[in-house]
Every structure is written in structure tokens, then in C-alpha cells.
């Protein structure tokens, strides 16, 4: 059964892996500072960006975020 929820601190490594792959695909360099900034946005209830996490029986993926803002 699939479960969808907001990202939690324990999701960081899975999110980071996918976010770095996103950067590679779009040929956008990712920095530690940029990763930290976006991750913090996902946990800031006053920020427009939200992160969702979906866990499936075969594995786990972070779903696209919602909200519009430039990504560092």
C-alpha cells in the first residue's frame, strides 16, 4: 500500500539522492548550501514550498514539491 505524507527529517538521505539526480539530469550543479536551503524550506511552514514523500512496498521516493520559488 502506498503512503503519502509530508517529508520528515528521516527522509533526508532519500530526498538528497533524488535531488542530486535531478541536478544531474538538468545539468544544474548542486551545492551543500543549496541542498541545505531547500531542505529547510520544506520544513518551514511559513515558506511556500512543500515537500511530499511517497513510500511504496517496492521502495521509497520523494514526490515533487509544490509551491513556486527559485531553486538554488
C-alpha atoms as one frame of an Amber mdcrd trajectory, in Angstrom:
protein
   0.000   0.000   0.000   1.276   3.476  -0.873   1.521   6.142   1.801   1.853
   9.865   1.024   2.889  12.392   3.674   4.988  15.492   4.219   8.742  14.914
   4.328  10.269  14.195   7.724  13.838  14.538   8.956  14.471  10.818   8.478
  13.711  11.222   4.742  16.762  13.433   4.154  19.109  10.847   2.604  16.474
   9.594   0.142  15.458  13.148  -0.735  19.101  14.215  -1.155  19.818  11.317
  -3.520  16.859  12.186  -5.753  17.555  15.924  -5.591  21.157  15.362  -6.712
  19.893  13.163  -9.565  17.521  15.981 -10.540  20.517  18.330 -10.730  22.494
  15.862 -12.850  19.590  15.350 -15.258  19.093  19.092 -15.783  22.858  19.729
 -15.664  22.477  22.085 -12.711  25.304  21.976 -10.178  24.144  21.372  -6.613
  25.980  22.707  -3.585  25.806  21.714   0.072  24.444  25.209   0.802  21.710
  24.836  -1.825  20.706  21.395  -0.562  20.510  22.691   2.991  18.465  25.725
   1.964  15.868  23.715   0.026  15.618  21.062   2.757  14.989  23.784   5.336
  12.316  25.352   3.112  10.497  22.012   3.026  10.230  22.088   6.837   9.353
  25.783   7.171   5.566  26.154   7.451   5.836  29.842   6.507   7.609  29.042
   3.209   5.574  28.485   0.048   7.426  25.288  -0.906   6.198  21.955   0.420
   7.724  18.515   0.072   5.829  15.258  -0.141   7.116  11.765   0.403   5.595
   8.616  -1.025   6.528   5.201   0.275   5.709   2.169  -1.814   6.169  -1.503
  -0.948   8.996  -1.800  -3.509  10.855   1.304  -2.275  10.571   4.937  -1.360
  10.546   8.112  -3.427  10.163  11.761  -2.674   7.468  13.268  -4.843   7.787
  16.666  -6.494   7.409  19.659  -4.248   4.577  22.135  -4.541   4.917  25.886
  -4.390   6.775  28.171  -6.714  10.137  29.709  -5.987  13.632  29.686  -7.467
  15.671  26.642  -6.545  19.254  27.402  -5.501
